[in-house]
Amino acid sequence: MSEERKIQGRSEYGKASLSEEDAGMDPMKLFLAWLDEAERTGQPEHNTMMLSTVGSMSISCRVVLLRQADDRGFVFYTNYNSRKAMDLERDPRAALTFFWPALERQVRVEGRTVKVPAEESDAYFASRPRESRIGAWSSDQSRVVEDRATMDERFRRWSERFEGKEVPRPEHWGGFLVRPVRIELWQGRENRLHDRFAYERFQDGSWQRMRLQP
Ligand SMILES: Cc1cc2nc3c(=O)[nH]c(=O)nc-3n(C[C@H](O)[C@H](O)[C@H](O)COP(=O)(O)O)c2cc1C
Protein backbone atom coordinates (compact mmCIF):
# COMPACT_ATOMS: atom_id res chain seq x y z
CA MET A 1 0.00 0.00 0.00
CA SER A 2 1.39 3.41 -0.85
CA GLU A 3 2.09 5.88 1.92
CA GLU A 4 -0.32 8.77 2.27
CA ARG A 5 1.32 12.08 2.91
CA LYS A 6 -0.46 15.27 3.96
CA ILE A 7 1.59 18.28 2.96
CA GLN A 8 1.99 20.99 5.57
CA GLY A 9 2.75 24.60 4.76
CA ARG A 10 0.50 27.59 4.70
CA SER A 11 1.57 31.21 4.77
CA GLU A 12 -0.37 34.33 5.46
CA TYR A 13 0.54 37.09 3.02
CA GLY A 14 0.26 40.80 3.53
CA LYS A 15 3.69 42.43 3.35
CA ALA A 16 2.65 44.74 0.55
CA SER A 17 -0.23 45.69 -1.70
CA LEU A 18 -0.65 46.63 -5.34
CA SER A 19 -3.06 49.42 -6.17
CA GLU A 20 -4.24 50.60 -9.59
CA GLU A 21 -2.04 53.64 -9.13
CA ASP A 22 1.09 51.60 -8.31
CA ALA A 23 0.38 49.11 -11.08
CA GLY A 24 0.20 51.73 -13.86
CA MET A 25 -0.53 50.89 -17.47
CA ASP A 26 2.82 49.40 -18.53
CA PRO A 27 3.38 45.87 -17.18
CA MET A 28 7.01 45.71 -18.40
CA LYS A 29 7.82 48.80 -16.36
CA LEU A 30 6.22 47.24 -13.29
CA PHE A 31 7.93 43.90 -13.94
CA LEU A 32 11.33 45.59 -14.19
CA ALA A 33 10.69 47.45 -10.93
CA TRP A 34 9.79 44.14 -9.23
CA LEU A 35 12.83 42.41 -10.72
CA ASP A 36 15.09 45.24 -9.47
CA GLU A 37 13.55 44.96 -6.03
CA ALA A 38 14.06 41.19 -6.02
CA GLU A 39 17.73 41.72 -6.83
CA ARG A 40 18.22 44.61 -4.42
CA THR A 41 16.67 42.69 -1.52
CA GLY A 42 18.80 39.61 -2.23
CA GLN A 43 16.12 37.16 -3.36
CA PRO A 44 17.95 33.91 -4.18
CA GLU A 45 18.14 33.19 -7.90
CA HIS A 46 15.99 36.26 -8.50
CA ASN A 47 16.25 35.89 -12.30
CA THR A 48 15.00 32.30 -12.51
CA MET A 49 11.75 31.65 -14.32
CA MET A 50 9.70 28.57 -15.14
CA LEU A 51 9.33 28.15 -18.87
CA SER A 52 6.46 26.06 -20.21
CA THR A 53 6.32 24.83 -23.78
CA VAL A 54 3.84 22.83 -25.82
CA GLY A 55 5.05 19.55 -27.26
CA SER A 56 3.32 17.29 -29.75
CA MET A 57 2.33 14.85 -26.98
CA SER A 58 2.51 16.91 -23.79
CA ILE A 59 3.26 20.21 -22.13
CA SER A 60 6.54 20.56 -20.26
CA CYS A 61 8.06 23.01 -17.84
CA ARG A 62 11.57 23.77 -16.62
CA VAL A 63 13.63 26.54 -15.00
CA VAL A 64 15.73 28.89 -17.13
CA LEU A 65 17.54 32.14 -16.40
CA LEU A 66 16.25 35.50 -17.57
CA ARG A 67 19.16 37.23 -19.29
CA GLN A 68 17.57 40.33 -20.79
CA ALA A 69 14.25 42.10 -20.30
CA ASP A 70 13.11 45.17 -22.19
CA ASP A 71 10.20 46.51 -24.26
CA ARG A 72 10.56 43.55 -26.64
CA GLY A 73 10.06 41.01 -23.86
CA PHE A 74 12.06 38.33 -22.01
CA VAL A 75 15.26 36.67 -23.27
CA PHE A 76 16.79 33.36 -22.18
CA TYR A 77 19.60 31.27 -23.68
CA THR A 78 19.64 27.59 -24.43
CA ASN A 79 20.56 24.82 -26.85
CA TYR A 80 18.58 25.13 -30.10
CA ASN A 81 18.41 21.32 -30.36
CA SER A 82 17.02 20.82 -26.86
CA ARG A 83 13.55 19.54 -26.12
CA LYS A 84 12.28 23.04 -25.27
CA ALA A 85 13.73 24.46 -28.52
CA MET A 86 12.14 21.64 -30.56
CA ASP A 87 8.83 22.41 -28.87
CA LEU A 88 9.17 26.11 -29.68
CA GLU A 89 10.06 25.36 -33.29
CA ARG A 90 6.77 23.47 -33.65
CA ASP A 91 4.70 25.84 -31.56
CA PRO A 92 6.17 29.20 -30.55
CA ARG A 93 3.74 29.71 -27.68
CA ALA A 94 5.39 29.82 -24.27
CA ALA A 95 4.53 30.71 -20.69
CA LEU A 96 6.88 32.03 -18.01
CA THR A 97 6.39 32.18 -14.25
CA PHE A 98 8.52 34.12 -11.78
CA PHE A 99 8.07 33.56 -8.05
CA TRP A 100 9.73 35.61 -5.32
CA PRO A 101 8.43 33.97 -2.12
CA ALA A 102 9.82 36.46 0.40
CA LEU A 103 8.25 39.33 -1.53
CA GLU A 104 5.00 37.35 -1.90
CA ARG A 105 5.00 38.07 -5.61
CA GLN A 106 4.34 36.08 -8.74
CA VAL A 107 4.54 37.19 -12.37
CA ARG A 108 2.99 35.19 -15.19
CA VAL A 109 3.77 35.80 -18.84
CA GLU A 110 2.21 34.30 -21.97
CA GLY A 111 3.61 34.97 -25.38
CA ARG A 112 5.28 33.83 -28.54
CA THR A 113 8.96 33.16 -28.99
CA VAL A 114 11.40 34.11 -31.71
CA LYS A 115 15.13 33.48 -31.83
CA VAL A 116 17.18 36.57 -30.98
CA PRO A 117 19.47 37.90 -33.74
CA ALA A 118 22.74 35.92 -34.06
CA GLU A 119 24.84 38.96 -33.10
CA GLU A 120 22.95 39.26 -29.82
CA SER A 121 23.59 35.57 -29.03
CA ASP A 122 27.26 36.04 -30.01
CA ALA A 123 27.64 38.97 -27.63
CA TYR A 124 26.03 37.13 -24.73
CA PHE A 125 27.96 33.91 -25.42
CA ALA A 126 31.24 35.84 -25.41
CA SER A 127 30.43 37.19 -21.95
CA ARG A 128 30.11 33.69 -20.43
CA PRO A 129 32.95 32.00 -18.53
CA ARG A 130 35.23 29.93 -20.79
CA GLU A 131 34.20 26.65 -19.12
CA SER A 132 30.51 27.35 -19.74
CA ARG A 133 31.31 28.09 -23.39
CA ILE A 134 33.12 24.77 -23.70
CA GLY A 135 30.19 23.14 -21.91
CA ALA A 136 27.86 24.43 -24.63
CA TRP A 137 29.97 22.55 -27.22
CA SER A 138 30.16 19.41 -25.07
CA SER A 139 26.48 18.84 -24.30
CA ASP A 140 23.75 17.62 -26.63
CA GLN A 141 21.17 19.00 -24.26
CA SER A 142 18.12 16.78 -23.65
CA ARG A 143 19.69 13.71 -25.36
CA VAL A 144 20.29 10.44 -23.55
CA VAL A 145 23.90 9.72 -22.55
CA GLU A 146 25.50 6.44 -21.52
CA ASP A 147 27.08 7.67 -18.32
CA ARG A 148 28.79 10.59 -16.55
CA ALA A 149 32.22 9.54 -17.79
CA THR A 150 31.14 10.03 -21.41
CA MET A 151 30.15 13.61 -20.63
CA ASP A 152 33.38 14.36 -18.78
CA GLU A 153 35.40 12.85 -21.61
CA ARG A 154 33.55 14.97 -24.17
CA PHE A 155 34.25 18.11 -22.13
CA ARG A 156 37.94 17.16 -21.93
CA ARG A 157 38.16 16.66 -25.69
CA TRP A 158 36.48 19.98 -26.50
CA SER A 159 38.78 21.71 -23.97
CA GLU A 160 41.79 20.26 -25.79
CA ARG A 161 40.41 21.31 -29.14
CA PHE A 162 40.02 24.92 -28.02
CA GLU A 163 43.29 25.12 -26.10
CA GLY A 164 44.87 28.54 -26.67
CA LYS A 165 41.94 29.58 -28.87
CA GLU A 166 38.80 31.62 -28.52
CA VAL A 167 35.66 29.51 -27.98
CA PRO A 168 33.10 30.64 -30.60
CA ARG A 169 29.35 30.27 -30.16
CA PRO A 170 28.06 26.99 -31.56
CA GLU A 171 25.29 27.55 -34.10
CA HIS A 172 23.05 25.29 -32.05
CA TRP A 173 23.19 27.59 -29.03
CA GLY A 174 21.48 30.96 -28.64
CA GLY A 175 18.72 33.09 -27.27
CA PHE A 176 14.96 33.06 -27.47
CA LEU A 177 12.86 36.16 -26.97
CA VAL A 178 9.42 35.64 -25.43
CA ARG A 179 7.25 38.47 -26.77
CA PRO A 180 4.47 38.86 -24.24
CA VAL A 181 0.81 39.09 -25.19
CA ARG A 182 -0.36 38.79 -21.60
CA ILE A 183 1.38 39.60 -18.31
CA GLU A 184 -0.08 39.17 -14.85
CA LEU A 185 1.44 40.58 -11.66
CA TRP A 186 0.30 39.05 -8.39
CA GLN A 187 0.86 40.42 -4.91
CA GLY A 188 -0.08 38.26 -1.93
CA ARG A 189 -2.57 39.88 0.46
CA GLU A 190 -4.38 39.11 3.70
CA ASN A 191 -7.14 36.47 3.81
CA ARG A 192 -6.20 35.20 0.35
CA LEU A 193 -7.61 38.39 -1.17
CA HIS A 194 -4.55 38.92 -3.30
CA ASP A 195 -4.05 41.79 -5.75
CA ARG A 196 -3.91 40.62 -9.36
CA PHE A 197 -3.50 42.78 -12.43
CA ALA A 198 -3.56 41.18 -15.87
CA TYR A 199 -2.48 43.12 -18.94
CA GLU A 200 -3.24 42.16 -22.53
CA ARG A 201 -1.38 43.65 -25.44
CA PHE A 202 -3.19 45.25 -28.40
CA GLN A 203 -1.82 45.11 -31.96
CA ASP A 204 -0.49 48.68 -31.64
CA GLY A 205 1.61 47.66 -28.62
CA SER A 206 -0.55 49.38 -26.01
CA TRP A 207 -1.85 47.44 -22.99
CA GLN A 208 -5.28 46.87 -21.54
CA ARG A 209 -5.34 46.31 -17.78
CA MET A 210 -7.82 44.27 -15.75
CA ARG A 211 -8.01 43.57 -12.04
CA LEU A 212 -8.68 39.87 -11.46
CA GLN A 213 -10.26 38.19 -8.49
CA PRO A 214 -7.78 36.23 -6.45
C1 LIG B 1 18.41 27.46 -11.55
C2 LIG B 1 18.41 26.84 -12.93
C3 LIG B 1 18.75 27.62 -14.01
C4 LIG B 1 18.75 27.08 -15.31
N1 LIG B 1 19.01 27.89 -16.37
C5 LIG B 1 18.97 27.38 -17.62
C6 LIG B 1 19.14 28.23 -18.77
O1 LIG B 1 19.26 29.47 -18.67
N2 LIG B 1 19.11 27.65 -19.98
C7 LIG B 1 18.93 26.31 -20.16
O2 LIG B 1 18.94 25.85 -21.30
N3 LIG B 1 18.73 25.49 -19.10
C8 LIG B 1 18.74 25.99 -17.84
N4 LIG B 1 18.52 25.17 -16.77
C9 LIG B 1 18.28 23.73 -17.02
C10 LIG B 1 16.83 23.53 -17.47
O3 LIG B 1 15.97 23.58 -16.34
C11 LIG B 1 16.63 22.19 -18.20
O4 LIG B 1 17.04 21.12 -17.40
C12 LIG B 1 17.40 22.12 -19.53
O5 LIG B 1 17.33 23.36 -20.22
C13 LIG B 1 16.85 21.03 -20.42
O6 LIG B 1 15.47 21.24 -20.66
P1 LIG B 1 14.71 20.57 -21.90
O7 LIG B 1 15.21 19.16 -21.99
O8 LIG B 1 13.26 20.66 -21.57
O9 LIG B 1 15.05 21.38 -23.13
C14 LIG B 1 18.46 25.70 -15.49
C15 LIG B 1 18.12 24.92 -14.38
C16 LIG B 1 18.07 25.48 -13.12
C17 LIG B 1 17.64 24.62 -11.96
The ligand as an SDF file (V2000), in Angstrom:
LIG
                    3D

 31 33  0  0  0  0  0  0  0  0999 V2000
   18.4130   27.4580  -11.5530 C   0  0  0  0  0  0  0  0  0  0  0  0
   18.4100   26.8430  -12.9260 C   0  0  0  0  0  0  0  0  0  0  0  0
   18.7470   27.6150  -14.0120 C   0  0  0  0  0  0  0  0  0  0  0  0
   18.7460   27.0820  -15.3080 C   0  0  0  0  0  0  0  0  0  0  0  0
   19.0120   27.8910  -16.3680 N   0  0  0  0  0  0  0  0  0  0  0  0
   18.9650   27.3810  -17.6240 C   0  0  0  0  0  0  0  0  0  0  0  0
   19.1370   28.2300  -18.7660 C   0  0  0  0  0  0  0  0  0  0  0  0
   19.2570   29.4670  -18.6650 O   0  0  0  0  0  0  0  0  0  0  0  0
   19.1140   27.6510  -19.9800 N   0  0  0  0  0  0  0  0  0  0  0  0
   18.9270   26.3070  -20.1560 C   0  0  0  0  0  0  0  0  0  0  0  0
   18.9380   25.8520  -21.3030 O   0  0  0  0  0  0  0  0  0  0  0  0
   18.7330   25.4870  -19.1000 N   0  0  0  0  0  0  0  0  0  0  0  0
   18.7420   25.9910  -17.8440 C   0  0  0  0  0  0  0  0  0  0  0  0
   18.5220   25.1650  -16.7650 N   0  0  0  0  0  0  0  0  0  0  0  0
   18.2790   23.7260  -17.0200 C   0  0  0  0  0  0  0  0  0  0  0  0
   16.8340   23.5300  -17.4690 C   0  0  0  0  0  0  0  0  0  0  0  0
   15.9670   23.5830  -16.3380 O   0  0  0  0  0  0  0  0  0  0  0  0
   16.6270   22.1870  -18.2020 C   0  0  0  0  0  0  0  0  0  0  0  0
   17.0430   21.1190  -17.3980 O   0  0  0  0  0  0  0  0  0  0  0  0
   17.3960   22.1220  -19.5260 C   0  0  0  0  0  0  0  0  0  0  0  0
   17.3320   23.3590  -20.2150 O   0  0  0  0  0  0  0  0  0  0  0  0
   16.8510   21.0280  -20.4230 C   0  0  0  0  0  0  0  0  0  0  0  0
   15.4750   21.2360  -20.6630 O   0  0  0  0  0  0  0  0  0  0  0  0
   14.7060   20.5690  -21.9020 P   0  0  0  0  0  0  0  0  0  0  0  0
   15.2100   19.1640  -21.9920 O   0  0  0  0  0  0  0  0  0  0  0  0
   13.2560   20.6570  -21.5730 O   0  0  0  0  0  0  0  0  0  0  0  0
   15.0480   21.3750  -23.1260 O   0  0  0  0  0  0  0  0  0  0  0  0
   18.4640   25.6960  -15.4870 C   0  0  0  0  0  0  0  0  0  0  0  0
   18.1170   24.9190  -14.3780 C   0  0  0  0  0  0  0  0  0  0  0  0
   18.0720   25.4830  -13.1170 C   0  0  0  0  0  0  0  0  0  0  0  0
   17.6450   24.6230  -11.9580 C   0  0  0  0  0  0  0  0  0  0  0  0
  1  2  1  0
  2  3  1  0
  2 30  2  0
  3  4  2  0
  4  5  1  0
  4 28  1  0
  5  6  2  0
  6  7  1  0
  6 13  1  0
  7  8  2  0
  7  9  1  0
  9 10  1  0
 10 11  2  0
 10 12  1  0
 12 13  2  0
 13 14  1  0
 14 15  1  0
 14 28  1  0
 15 16  1  0
 16 17  1  0
 16 18  1  0
 18 19  1  0
 18 20  1  0
 20 21  1  0
 20 22  1  0
 22 23  1  0
 23 24  1  0
 24 25  2  0
 24 26  1  0
 24 27  1  0
 28 29  2  0
 29 30  1  0
 30 31  1  0
M  END
$$$$
